Amino acid sequence: MTGPMRTLIATRRRTAELGLGVVAILITVAGYLLLSLSKAPALPADFWGFLAFVAGLFFVAHVAIRRFAPSADPTLLPLVTLLNGIGFTMISRLDLAVGPGSRYARTQAVWIAIGIGVFVLALAAIRQVDTLRRYRTIFLVLGVGALLLPLVPGLGYTANGARLWIRLGPLNFQPGEAAKVLLVIFFAAYLADNRDLLRSGTRRIGRLYLPAPRHFGPLLLPWATAVLIMVQQKDLGSSLLFFTVFVAMLYMATERSAYVIVGVAAFSLAAVIAYNSFSHVQLRVDTWLDPWPTAQSNGYQLVQSLFALGSGGISGTGLGLGRPDLIPNAATDFVFSAIGEELGLYGTVGIIITFLLFVGTGFRIAVQAARPFPKLLAAGLTTIVGIQTFVIIGGVIRVIPLTGVTLPFVSYGGSSLIANFVLLAILLRISDETAIDAQAEVEAEVRLEAAGTRS
């Protein structure tokens, strides 16, 4: 495959990305227009500005990919644009319902712009994904430190029963959102270097063969931190997210189901201890099992979510025609319920399909990667998005107890958006490198065949 052929393939991928992105923009703008027309029979005054804002941010990200990762997968950015656009439209809808004093949409627009800026910087800075592997210890320290930061007196504070936030002047954010990316980088680097030692254990416990403590020890630190989060910060959702990603990556690296069994048993034991020790955890579980006796108190949020989903039915009430403002925290934890009310089953299934496409694409990038580190890194980052999506959607539809995590790229919040845009940049970098390596192999084979023919 010659240089011009490589350029042609990259151009085709970026052209496909541009076309898919335009479709995502049109869907977003159409939703915003329908929302505005539900309040007045005329184009909103900010319509053209909104169109320029959405299109401009997408084209900035698209041009950055053309410049820094031209061979990357063409579907990830349009999928994120669609999720981000639907989330912003629904947040704007909640602003209309609450009244003129609500500024969620304006703040979210600023965070989206910052997220795109961080995405471009990450894509430009990470020119070789193996560079991250060299600093795995630093990522471990930063990740664990970020998880523990809300426990610092005077810095962290409790909101909605969980101590996940820190306050720096006028800014409030969740350091755990950054920690999930930092720790996955560490996991991927450590497992890539030690997977053979972890796969062939030397110590026998019953029927299980486990590695020596000095090989398994560094992985126990994030596990212990996840348990500490559940105990001290009273946040079952984040601890479940981190622990599931940890066990999934360990299994993907070693292909040993024994680690999954031990991991699930250890986390289950910790969950039982937390349930019996903390009233907040008991309340979440009891509300999940039967929210109706406390429908006017502790179960109010979940009950309103179920009412909203039921009111939406198959096709929804229509944008601007429901009452999503009756759901507490609808812009963050319960944005999926708000979408379900006004867009119905069609809208919620569309959201789930979009996430499935994102997760499927991420795992395809992982499978295609030839080297262990990018393979595990792509798989770990994709697992974060998949598990986080399941945890929050499962909570609002009462499949699992409610948690405090957000719906990636959709929910209101700057911490989550920025972390997920960095995650997106790393996935695209891995995809670009994998495509270039595959093309180089094909070129080498062509040269060998040509040399054999001449001889």
ABEGO torsion letter per residue (X at the ends): XBAAAAAAAAAAAAAAAAAAAAAAAAAAAAAAAAAAAAABBBBBAAAAAAAAAAAAAAAAAAAAAAAABAABBAAAAAAAAAAAAAAAAAAAAAAAAAEAABAAAAAAAAAAAAAAAAAAAAAAABABAAAAAAAAAAAAAAAAAAAAAAABBGABBBBGGBBABBBBEABBBBAAAAAAAAAAAAAAAAAAAAAAAAABBABBBEABBBBBAAAAAAAAAAAAAAAAAAAAAGBAAAAAAAAAAAAAAAAAAAGBAAAAAAAAAAAAAAAAAAAAABAAAAAAAAAAABAAAAAABAAAAAAAAAAAAAAAEAAEAEBGABBAAABBGAABAAAAAAAAAAAEAAAAAAAAAAAAAAAAAAAAAAAABABAAAAAAAAAAAAAAAAAAAAAAAAAAGABBBBABBBBGABBEAAAAAAAAAAAAAAAAAAAAAAAAAAAAAAAAAAAAAAAAAX
